[in-house]
Amino acid sequence: MCRWLTYMGPSILIEELIYEPEHSLIDQSHHAIESKSAINADGVGVGWYSEWPDPGLYRQIQPAWNDTNLKNLARHVRSHLFFAHVRASTGTDVTIANCHPFSSGHLMFMHNGQVRHYDKVRRAMEAAIPDKVYANRCGTTDSESLFLMMHAYDVEEDPIGAYRKTIQSIEQMQRDAGLKPDVRITAVLSDGKSLTAVRYATNIEAPTLYWADESHQLTLASEPFEPSGDNWKGVPDNHALHVKDGNIRTIEALF
């Protein structure tokens, strides 16, 4: 499983979160504590919003701890809203196109989890991607398919509803293929002004997700940046969290 973080608040240098904390995302890339695998070395990516409506993206397939270009970029790029992700592949190729975050117009998305038996429902998932965004499909992951499927469900006006309906659709596809439904998702979506994160799993406890907020700064992360985790709260399993202007507006059950 992967590790990721999201920041929303006053503009800061990206390095302040992905490099500087004791248990930073870079540390989590080779020493994850709350993951099946301690190593997340199948790629790294950051996405950020600036004065443009669409996000900037940097993605690479080498391990995050060994990416000197990332280190230089993070030291110089400031943003009020950015994503960062270190990948542990669940079966698809290690390519730049398969690294998170993914974007579609001004929307940005990243995911930790898995659609089980993806090879058996991949064709159905891709068929459910609306024509208007299908050209944005660049990679081969379940994560990108899930993101683009959400565009069929009014994702910009009702992101929580889009998550809910997309998950239900995938679980039905698994049933139709004679499989036991099994979707695991800890994901975050942003339009540059707000963000919506979910934590859900069909049958077992979902991958971890925490949030910390202070002084109009909000951070979401797969794992707390400090071993004690004193300043962090866990997002409940089977819940969505919606944030606007750095303030949590909604925490609601998905199902």
Secondary structure, DSSP 8 states (H G I E B T S, - for coil): --EEEEEEEEEEETHHHHTSSTT-HHHHHHH-SSSS-S---S-EEEEE--SSSS-EEEEESS-GGG-HHHHHHHHH-EEEEEEEEE---SSS---GGGSS-EEETTEEEEEEEEETTHHHHHHHHHHTS-HHHHTT--S--HHHHHHHHGGGGTTTT-HHHHHHHHHHHHHHHHHHTT----EEEEEEEE-SSEEEEEEEESSS-----EEEEETTEEEEESS-SSTT-TT-EE--TTEEEEEETTEEEEEEE--
